[in-house]
């Protein structure tokens, strides 16, 4: 049996993205509920890196497994970097209401000043205590209205000028090649492969 890698998120969309990005590695990818963990670790950090570390190390301690966690979000220049680490709970609302809130805050911002970026920090915690951190980013603009049926979160309002599309208009396989999570996962792959090789030697 291959060694298990715990994907430490309660977000099913993230689990599926990580399966698409890392599923060919020599690990059995397992979810939190598959190892009997149902309580979420509080994201009390003030940076993406702090939150990713808290989750990776915390769930690693609980499970005894090699654990991968990420923290990701949207940073909008005109909003001084908001929603940032509070992306998932921005404004105390979720879903379409959250998109509407961001668009309301951006209502009077002219197009040239609507720059934004997605950020993803991945932390990998080993049961022996080692911790690895990698970061991926994707630059874009905040659209004037949601567009697209794919993706989740802020994807429908995150516009890619070089493509003329929002992230939610990209087919999932293309998103998984260019996204902030994909760019961080590419670096994480190299770390995980080294861990797998070390374990096999």
SULKA-V496161 format. One line per field, one symbol per residue. ss: DSSP state (@ for helix, = for strand, . for the rest). burial: + if it has 9 or more other C-alpha atoms within 8 Angstrom, else -. A space follows every 50 residues. Layout:
ss: ???
burial: ???
This chain:
ss: ..=====....@@@@@@@@@@@....=====.@@@............@@@ @@@@@@@@@@@@@..===========@@@...=@@@@@@@@@...@@@@@ @@@@@.....@@@.===========.....============........ ....@@@===....==@@@..@@@@@@@.@@@@@@@@@@@@@@@@@@@@@ .
burial: ---++++++-----+-+++-+++---+-++++----+----------+++ +++++++++++---++++++++++++++--+++++++--+---+---++- +-+--+-------++++++++++++++---+-+++++++++++---++-+ +---++++++----++++++----++-++++++++-+++-+-+--+---- -
